[in-house]
Amino acid sequence: MFDVVAPVAPVPDVPAADGVAFEASRPVPGAVAPEPGVSRVLGAAAPETPPPLAPGVPGAPAQGANVPGGAASEAPPVGSGVPGGSVFDGVPPAQGANVPGGAASEAPPVGSGVPGAPVFDGVPPAPGAPVPRGAAPETPPLTPGALDAPAFVAPEAAPGSPVPSSEASADPWRRYDPWAAAPLGAGPLQQTGGAVLSVEQRRRRRRRGLVGGALLLALVSGVVGGGVGVHLERNGGVGAVELPQAPAEPGGRAADSVAGIAARALPSVVTLHVSGSEEAGTGTGFVLDTRGHILTNSHVVEPAGSGGEISVVFNGGQTAEAEVVGKDSGYDLAVVRVTGVRGLRPLPLGNSDNVRVGDPVVAIGAPFDLEGTVTSGIISAKERPITAGGDSGDASDVSYVDALQTDAPINPGNSGGPLLDTRGQVIGINSAIRSAADGTDSDGGQSGSIGLGFAIPVNQGKRVAEELINTGRATHPVIGVTLDMDYAGDGARVGTDDSGGSAPVTAGGPGDRAGIRPGDVITAVDGRRVHSGEELIVKTRAHRPGDRLELTVERDGKERTLSLVLGSSDSG
């Protein structure tokens, strides 16, 4: 749309100074006034003599031609840029208006309908002027924002010049300016697109866009994740496999735990390798003192005989040769000694009388020559009478033990090793196991544990070890009677006069002094029942010589109680 030239009333008697810019003159009554302080500077003041029209304008004389009135124009063309020329504002005079210099335009008025007249282009005529033929019937409303734009102001006419016609005409020669202010009185702005959305509609649209974007992102992520998962499953992952692992923890353990007990006991447990002229074997032992004494089973060192060798291997791998200090097959205990070894750590000895059934225990040994093996279990029973050995045929090597029973796994090679309580103290010496009926396992090798292991109570082991270290021999408590081992009844029967040619009751011995007679059946010791001769021996060996026993004796169908003080005999 083109800029509109608003009709301006002349301001007489106020000529513009040469070279000084001036503001727009007062608007014609009825025209919309621009905002206060808004003006447009149009350049240098117009000369007193109105300049001719610009070349090329219809009805304008060529430069140098005689202007009507007979005067030649000496002024430079308008807008030519020649010094002294008027600044061309881009608005030619209205058609039909008097041309400065006195020449009247012969062009028909705009919208008059006369042939050759310019067509009305939608610019409203001045207020009060008749609407030209063919013009728009109504004046468009004021364009929103037009009041905010600077109004276009025409230059002030020179004094004495006639005022242009109030009928505004179109300006087809003016250059189109897209940034020019909208003409006053123009209609409202029209959008070529859709209707303007309200704030709430824009918010709903944004929310719908966000929800749609989130759904699209979730869909794409699911597809991509599924593809990656399938690829990883089929191809075993990406790069090297690194499995999760728990971080390192402090190495310490509770003192009463199996690990804590083993940590303290293992340095004091040794493995014995015994070899003789006819056989060899492996067993376990533990350190008794710093002088090098080690306690083990008698049957462990038996293969060495009188000229064999015993090699002791400590937990740290050190080895030393050992010699037998003393042994007793009846108790199945032996003491050996190593020399030249420093830093020995004796195991503390506990009290087997304090043990209760169900107490947790730990066994350490070298089953099947696997040294330093740790197993655990509980005390299954106490005062379990067992006999072991007897391989010599004369029963001279039979062991009678009032044993502690445990379910801690014990196997060949564990013999002589310690059975420990939760304090890490020795409460027994592992000695025997009950194996399968045939004495062998399914592979035809040595029999193994079936959860029935037996240990010599440490109280008995301590007494015997002290005697072996001090004297090389161990004493046995005795009653002073000979038992009938073929008796099938309940209890232990004393032999008769014709049982073997020897006196069944030793004259002057402990039994004789207590009043025992041949053929008496001993049914209890200190109130505990005995069912065989072996059990009576076991119960007797569980005491020391000099201990007093209360025996329940059955004679001629009647029971009586006898008090007896145990005697002693040296072991061979």
PyMOL commands that set and color helices and strands:
alter all, ss='L'
color gray80, all
select helices_A, chain A and resi 146-148+199-235+258-268+298-304+352-354+367-369+458-471+510-514+533-541
alter helices_A, ss='H'
color red, helices_A
select strands_A, chain A and resi 269-275+280-287+293-296+309-313+319-328+333-338+360-365+373-388+399-406+418-420+426-433+453-457+475-478+492-493+521-525+528-529+548-555+558-565+567-570
alter strands_A, ss='S'
color yellow, strands_A
deselect
rebuild
show_as cartoon
